[in-house]
Amino acid sequence: MNFQKARKNMINESIMKENPFDQFNLWYNEELESKSYLPDAMTLSTVGADMMPSSRIVFMKILTEEGFIFFTNYRSKKGRQLEENPKASLLFFWPRLIRQVRVEGLVERCSEQISDDYFNSRPLPSRAASLLSKQSEPLDDKEAFDNNVKRLAENEEMVTRPEHWGGYVLKPQLFEFWQNREHRSHDRFAYTLEGPGWKITRLYP
Ligand SMILES: Cc1cc2nc3c(=O)[nH]c(=O)nc-3n(C[C@H](O)[C@H](O)[C@H](O)COP(=O)(O)O)c2cc1C
């Protein structure tokens, strides 16, 4: 299906997976197979103590049974907001199949092990940049920053994960799957946590 074509047939509840993580993986893989560009880019929305929402794209780097893991600077704007209020929303927009997935939940820092493992898997220049970046603060001299990163990267033994950089895991309490269909007759399903399991509800689009 290309961008212009809406899905013709209604999605029946019975074909939605019982577990929203399984449903997410199914749609994610279908988007990947459709040669989508950056299907792992997700909009992360946070709200700090001032109650002003703030959104930005981050990459979903790991998906486990626990939740969605992304990596960032803990002192960045998002990091500060998450310390003040550990609730967040993720949004995936998948244009190839014209789908949207919303995920909401509580956010925690990942274990040191997960953050170290991911940090060490990154290319050296990226690691050096993460170490030196004061993400979200004013940068007066970009050239000086780039040179400092280059210089640091020449001494690999100095490039260890700083304590202000690491992963967060968003543990979902809500998923919502939206599929475009002809004549605005879109399909929309919410999964909410009910006791130990997930309850599926069709919503008006
Ligand atoms: C495609 C894309 C992927 C990105 N991935 C990340 C990421 O994984 N981690 C991150 O900290 N910033 C990432 N960014 C940059 C963020 O969108 C944002 O500018 C930065 O994290 C600072 O956000 P903040 O000031 O709200 O904390 C990405 C941006 C784009 C466009």
The ligand as a Tripos MOL2 file, in Angstrom:
@<TRIPOS>MOLECULE
LIG
   31    33     1     0     0
SMALL
NO_CHARGES

@<TRIPOS>ATOM
      1 C1         15.3310   11.6070   13.9600 C.3       1 LIG1
      2 C2         15.7780   12.1790   15.2930 C.ar      1 LIG1
      3 C3         16.2400   11.3040   16.2600 C.ar      1 LIG1
      4 C4         16.6810   11.8050   17.4910 C.ar      1 LIG1
      5 N1         17.0720   10.8980   18.4580 N.ar      1 LIG1
      6 C5         17.4450   11.3780   19.6730 C.ar      1 LIG1
      7 C6         17.7600   10.4650   20.7210 C.ar      1 LIG1
      8 O1         17.6750    9.2250   20.5750 O.2       1 LIG1
      9 N2         18.1500   10.9790   21.9110 N.ar      1 LIG1
     10 C7         18.2120   12.3350   22.1310 C.ar      1 LIG1
     11 O2         18.5860   12.7390   23.2240 O.2       1 LIG1
     12 N3         17.8910   13.2210   21.1680 N.ar      1 LIG1
     13 C8         17.4940   12.7830   19.9500 C.ar      1 LIG1
     14 N4         17.1430   13.6640   18.9630 N.ar      1 LIG1
     15 C9         17.2120   15.1260   19.2630 C.3       1 LIG1
     16 C10        15.9640   15.5330   20.0510 C.3       1 LIG1
     17 O3         14.8420   15.6300   19.1780 O.3       1 LIG1
     18 C11        16.1230   16.8410   20.8380 C.3       1 LIG1
     19 O4         16.4780   17.9060   19.9740 O.3       1 LIG1
     20 C12        17.1790   16.7340   21.9390 C.3       1 LIG1
     21 O5         17.1110   15.4810   22.6060 O.3       1 LIG1
     22 C13        16.9870   17.8270   22.9810 C.3       1 LIG1
     23 O6         15.6760   17.7470   23.5010 O.3       1 LIG1
     24 P1         15.2230   18.4650   24.8380 P.3       1 LIG1
     25 O7         15.8740   19.8410   24.8630 O.co2     1 LIG1
     26 O8         13.7390   18.5490   24.7770 O.co2     1 LIG1
     27 O9         15.7040   17.6270   25.9960 O.co2     1 LIG1
     28 C14        16.6760   13.2130   17.7430 C.ar      1 LIG1
     29 C15        16.1820   14.0670   16.7550 C.ar      1 LIG1
     30 C16        15.7370   13.5580   15.5520 C.ar      1 LIG1
     31 C17        15.1590   14.5170   14.5340 C.3       1 LIG1
@<TRIPOS>BOND
     1     1     2 1
     2     2     3 ar
     3     2    30 ar
     4     3     4 ar
     5     4     5 ar
     6     4    28 ar
     7     5     6 ar
     8     6     7 ar
     9     6    13 1
    10     7     8 2
    11     7     9 ar
    12     9    10 ar
    13    10    11 2
    14    10    12 ar
    15    12    13 ar
    16    13    14 ar
    17    14    15 1
    18    14    28 ar
    19    15    16 1
    20    16    17 1
    21    16    18 1
    22    18    19 1
    23    18    20 1
    24    20    21 1
    25    20    22 1
    26    22    23 1
    27    23    24 1
    28    24    25 2
    29    24    26 1
    30    24    27 1
    31    28    29 ar
    32    29    30 ar
    33    30    31 1
@<TRIPOS>SUBSTRUCTURE
     1 LIG1         1 GROUP 0 **** ****
